[in-house]
């Protein structure tokens, strides 16, 4: 019996304690202390006891609430655990920070007792609970899972997280999707090549690569961008970007100029071209390689003007110097160079002689403008070191020099007879890599190891600068040099989804 009483008396005494939750402050304080203490002795009153403790968790008096919450893990025995997990998950909606921390700690302590049961409670609230509870439960998983020791996050537990996450991913907002990718890419079992492959498939599903792209729908554009950004860090020499690159060539490039930006002030075309360039290095065997290479080539031509004296009356008539868009050309030329490796005779055998001659004239004209510009930049940066290079204006010039040098290397390659695809360049917005591009992720084939580090998001949008180079013959056409780092609008969207989430049924409280 409980504490030396006869069984019946014990039950009666415990019932009195339970009734204390309807009494005054003193009775409630005692109840908060003794309900958990004797809980295990009276399994037949388990339900009533948990309900009584819940009343205390919702008391007006914050100190009673805090004490009641702190004791909740004591009720998480056997079959009661999922229910306690469910309750604690709902209590995450509190705005009292001390209380919020208690709820977090309580959840973590029952996680260590029974990870699967706890996940059951968390996921049932994510799928059915109130929006605020859903949001905080996802946040809990995305921040706390990585703090748990390996013996808690076993392979089985990770499998459960993946299975449950897939259910949630059938209906998520963009922000939620990003958090789930963070949760999943941190799991040990998904650090392998096949794990990364699974993640890429999840992203591809979310990006809806089966459907026709609608460039005038900001939601559609946003969805593709957000998803592609999640996929980019997963690609490697063993995990191919082919499906995404194909989709970009077939559906996005032809619509580049009519893209609706989902965010004010974002150069959406440049954003798309940067993503394409980053993915192009990890593209596998592509079905319609020649067709897609041609689409890429045609888009590149749009940014490689003919010299004014060569131009037909349509193109840049009026004989003014055409504008050279270095940022765009870096991305397009790099992507063409990467995919061109797979079909090295594209320029010589697949284009007719006229077309090739036209391309070389354009390359030559661009290269001339480039040389002038590189000289101006080198002159401007000459002798500058350390602090001097850190001013905004000089930072921009340094990047401008990277871009122009990259283009220069790529153009030289294409001028070879026959065109060569041997040079390696590091895209201007990427950190310079010590390793060969191929070994981008050293720990990828092993089963352990931490996930690849995400590079921090770039500056806020207003930190973008337009570079005005020194005046001179080419100055007017170089002034639209656009410097923008990737990630300019990560995380700046409000709560609207890929379309709002469907009407999930609202769970009742507890």
N, C-alpha and C positions, 0 to 999 in steps of 0.2 A: 504493500500500500504506500501511499504518499506520505513520507515523513512520519511514520509511526502511528498514523490514525488508522481506524478500521476503514476498509474500502469505501463503504457508503458515506461515512462522515467526511472522508477525504474529498470525495466528489462534491459533496455539499459545500465544503469549505472552499474548494476551488471555484465552484459556481458563484459563491459570495464575492470572491476576488474579481471574477469576470463581470459581475454586476456593478462592481466599483467604477467601471468606465462611465456609468451613467450618473455617478455621484459628483461631489465637489472636487476642487483642485487636489486636496490631500488624498482622497480616495483614488483619484486618477493616477497620482504619482506612485502610490503603492501598487496599483494595478499594473502600471507600466513596468515595474520592477519584478513583480511576482508572477504575472501571467507567463512570461518566458521561462522563469526559473523552474516552475513545476510542470511546464507544458508536456514534457516527455512522460510524466507519470500518468497522464489521463488521456490516452489515445481516443477514448470514446467522446471526449469533449473537444477534439482537435479543431473541428470546424468552428464551433462557438468561440474557441480561444483565438483563432486567427481573425475571426470577425471582430472580436472585442479589441484586439490589438490594432486592427485597421481603424476602428473608431478613434483610437488614440492618435494614430498617424495623421488623422485629419482634424485634430483638436484645434480650437482657437489659439490655445496657449502654446507659443513656439517652443518653450522648453520641454513641455510634455511631448509634443510632436517629435522633437529631436531625439528624446530618450526612447520613444517607441520605435522610431525608425532604426536607431542604432541596434536595437535588440532583434530586429526582424530575422537576421540569419539564423537565430536559434530555432525558428519555426521551420526552417528549411530541411526537414528530415524526410527521407524516403519520398513517398508520393506527394508530399506537400510542397516539395521544392519548386516544381514548375509554377505552382500557384504563387509562391512567394516571389519568384523571379518576375512573374507577370505584374504583381503589385508594385515591386520596386521599380520596374520599368515605367509604370504609370506615374510613380512619384518623382521621376526625373523632371516632370513639368514644373516643379517648384521654382519660385523666383528668389527664395532665401538661400544665399550662397552656402551658409554653414550646413543647411539641411541638404542642399544639392550634393555637397561633398560627402555627407553621411550616406546618402543614397548610392553614390558611386562606390564608396568603400564597401558597403553592404553587398552590392552586386558583385564586386570583385571577389569578396570572400566566399560567396556561394558559387561563383564561377570555379573557384579552386576546389570546392567540394564535389561539384557535378557540372562539368562544362556543358554537356549536352542538354541537361534539364534547364540550365540557365539560358542557353541559346533558344530553347523552345519558347520561354517566356518573352525574350527580347523580340524574336521574329514574329510571334503571334501579334504583338503590339505594332510592329512595323507594318504588318499586313492588314491589321484590322483596327488599330487604335486611332485616337485623335491625331490631327496633323502635328500638333506640338510634341506629342509623345513619340510619334514616328520619327520626327526630325531629330529629337534628342537621343533616341535609341540608336539611330544610324550614327550620330556623332560619337556616342559611347563606343560603338564597335570600331569606328575609324580611329579613335585616339587611344583606346585602352587595350585592344587585342595585342598590340605589339609590346605591351609591358608585361604580358603573362609569360611565365616560364614554359620551356619546352614540354615538360611533363604534363602540363595542363592542355596545351595545344597539340594533342596527338594527331596522327594522320587521320584517324576516324573523325575527330572533332573538326579538323580542317575540311574534310569531305562534307560534313553536315553544313558548315558555313557556306561552302560553294553551292550545294543543292538548294539551300534556303535562299541564298542571294539570287540564284537564277529565277526563283519564283518572283522575288521582288522586282527584278529587272524587267519583268514583262510590262510593268507600268511605273515608270519613274520620271521625275523631272531631270533636267540636265545636271543640276547641282548634285542631286542624289546619285546620279550615275557616276559622276566624278568621285564622290566619296566611296562608292562601292568598288570602283576600280582601285582606289587606294587600299581598301580593306583586302581585296583579293590579291593584288600584286604583292602584298606583304606576306602572304602565307608561304611557309617553307615548301610545301608540296608543289607550289606553282612556280618555283624558281628554275625548274628544269626546262629544257627545250620544249617538251610536250606540254608543260604547264603554261609557258608563254604562248604557245600555239593556241591552247584553249582560251586564253584571255583575248587573243586577237580575234578568235571566232566570236566571242561574246560582244566585242566592240563592233565587229562587222554586222552582227545581227541588230545591234542597237542603231547603227548608222543606216540600216535599211538599204544596203547596197543593191538590193534586187529591184528597187523601184526607180522610176524615172525621176531625175533631179529637177526640182523646180526653182530656178534661179531667182524668181521674183518673190518667193515666200521666205521672209526673214527667218522663220522658225526652221524651215528646211535647211537653209544655209547654215544657221547656227548649229543645228544638230550635227551636220556633217563636220563642221570645224571642231566642235567640242569632242566628237568621237575620234576624229583623226588625231587630235592632240593626245588623246589617251593611248592611241595605238602606236604612235611614233617611238616612244621609248622602249617598246616591246620588240621592235624589229631588229634583226641581226642577220649575220650571214646564214644562220640556220632557221630563222623564223621570217618568212618572206612577206613582203608588202604587196605582192602581185595584185591581189583583189582590189586594194585601195588605189594603187597606181593606175590600174586599168579603168576604174570608175572615174578617177580624175581626168584621164586622157579622153575617155569617151563622152562623159557627161558634163564635166565642169569646165574644162578648157574651152570648148566651143561656146560656152555661155559666160566666159570670163567678164566681158564688158557689161553684161546685164545683171550681175550679182547685186542683190539687195543686201546692204550691210545690216546685221542685227544690232550693231552698236554704233552710236554716234562717233564720228571721228576716227574710225578704223579704216585703214587702207585695205579693204577686203581682198582686192586682187593680189596685192603683195602677200597678204597672209596665206592665201591659197597657194601661190607659187612657191612660197617658202616651205610649206608642208610637202608639196609635191617633190621639191628638190631633196628634202631630208629623206623621203621615202624611196626615192629613185635608186639610192645606193644599195637597197636590200631587196630589189625586185627579182623574182625568180623567173622561170620560163613563162613567157606571156603568149597566149594563144594568137591574138591578132597583133603581133608585134609591129609588123610593117605599117598597118593602118594607123596604129596608135602613135608610132614614131612620126608618121606624116602629120598627124594632128598637132603633135608637139612642134614639129618643124614649122608648120604654117603659123602657129602662134608666135614662135620665135621671130619669124620674118616680120611680123607686124611691129616688132620693136627694134628691128635692124633696118633703119631707113637707107634708101638709095641716096648717093650724093646728089645735091640739087641739080647739077648739070645733067645727070643721067635720068632724073625722074621724068616719067611721062607727064603729060599735062594734068593728070588726076592727082598723083601723089605729090605732096608738098610743093604745089605750084607756087609761083610768086618768088621762087628762088631764095627763100629765106632758109637759114640753117635749121635743119630739123632738130627736134629735141632728142637727146640720148638718155634713155631711162636705165641707168646702170643697175639699180636694185633688181628690176624686173629681169633684165638680161642675164644677170648673174644666175638667178634661179632657173631660167629657161635653158640657158646654155649648159648649165651643170646637169640638169635633168636629161637634156638631149645627149650629152656626152656619156652619162651613165647608161642610158638605154641603148645608145648607139653602139656601145661595145658589143651588144648582143647581136647586132646586125651590121658588122663593120663595113659592108659594101653598100649600105643605104645611099650614101651621097654619090658614089660613083656608078652603081649599077641600077638603083631604083629610081633615081631622078634623071630626067633627060638632060642633055648637055647644056641646053639653054638655061635651065633652072639652076644647074650647078654654077654656071658662069655668073648668073645673077646673084647667087648666094655669096660667091667669092667677092664680088664687087661690094656687096653690103658689109661683109666681114672686114674688108680692107678699109672702107670708109669709117667704120666703127673703130677699128684699131687706130686709125690716125687721130681721131678725137680723143681716144683713150690715152695715147702717148702724151698729147698736150696736157691733158688733165693730170696724169700721173706726175709729170714734171712739175706742174703747179703745186700739187700736193706735197711732193718731196721738198720743194723749195720752202713751202710754208712751214714744214715740220723740221727742217734742217737744224741740227744742233739742239733741238729741244729734248730734254730728258725729264724723268721723274715728275716733279710737281707741275711743270709747264705743260706736260701732256695730259694733265688731269682736268684742265678747264673744259667746259662743255664743248666749246668750238673745236678744240684740238682733238677731243675724244671722237668727235664726228669725223674729223679729217682722217684720223687713224683708221676708222672703220671704212671710210671712203677709199682709202688706199688699199685696204684688204680686198674690197670689192673689185676695184679696178685691176689690181694685180691678178686676182682670180680669173677675171674675164680675159685678161691678156694671155695667161697660161693656156686657157681653153681654146682661144682663137688660134694661137700658135699651133696647137695640136691639130686643129681642123684644117690648117693651111698645109700640113704635110701632104706629100703625094706618095701613096694614097693617104687619106686622113687617118690620123692616129688617135687612139683613145687611151694612151698609157699614163698621162699625167694624173697625179692625185692632188686635189686642192681641198682645203678645209673651208666650208662655207663661212662667209664673213661673220655670221652671228653665232657661230659655234665656238666653244673654247678650243684652242689649238690642242690637237691630240698628240700625245707622245707616242701612242701605239699606232700601228697600221690600222686603217679603218676596219679591216676584217676582224681584228680581235677586240672589237668595241666592248664586248662584255666578257671579261675573262672567266667569271665564275658561272657562265651560263650552262655548261654541260654538267656541272656538279649538282648534287641534290640539295646541298646546304647553301649557306652564304646569304648575305642580305640582298634585298632587291636593289636594282640599279638606282642610284641617286637621281632624283628629278632636279633639273637645274632650277634655280629660283625664278619666279616669273619676272619678266622684264619690268621696266619702269612703268609708272602709270601713263595713261594715254597722253596727258598734256606734256609729258616730258619728251615727247617726240620732237625732233628738230628738223627744220628744213635747212639744208646746207647751201649757203651762197658762196660759191668759189670766187676767187679774184677775177677782175674783169679782164677782157682780152677777146681774141677772135671767137673762142668757143664759149665765152661766158654765158651768153643768153641761153644757150641750149643746155647748159650744165646746171642751171640753178634749180632745177627741180629734183635735185638729188634727195631722195627721201630716206631718212634713217629711221628705221623702226625696229624695235626688238620684238621678238616673238612673245606671245603670252600677254600682249597688251590688254586683252580684255578677259583674261581668265578670271572667273570668280566675280565679275562685276554684274552678273545678271540678277534680276529679281527672282521671285519664286516661280515665275511661269515655267511650265515644263516644255517638253518637246511638243507641246499641246499640253494642256493641264492634265494631271493624272485623272484617270477615270473616276467614277463615283465609287470609291471603295466603301463598303458598308461600315458604318461607325460602330466600334465596339462599345459596349456599355462600360462604365467605370467599374473596375473590379468584377 
